[in-house]
């Protein structure tokens, strides 16, 4: 069951969320729900040891401008 939630956020943050929403094709509500689900998953997950190779790759795409939506489009193009 979905219930309404009101958030009070900075105008710039709201504008950024709406741009990200449009670019990813997901509503702001879905982005917030995904974030909360991620928080829940992290709080309940066991500590997984990250290998040195994976740790070295962390953040490698920071600032690249790529997002999840672009990756999903790439997969669709690749497999269709």
DAZI-V73178 format. One record per pair of residues at least 24 apart in sequence whose ideal C-beta (glycine too) atoms are under 6 Angstrom apart, sorted by the first residue. I is the first residue (numbers start at 0). J is the second residue. D is the distance in whole Angstrom. If there is no record, write none. Layout:
# DAZI-V73178
i:I j:J d:D
i:I j:J d:D
This chain:
# DAZI-V73178
i:22 j:68 d:6
i:23 j:68 d:4
i:24 j:68 d:6
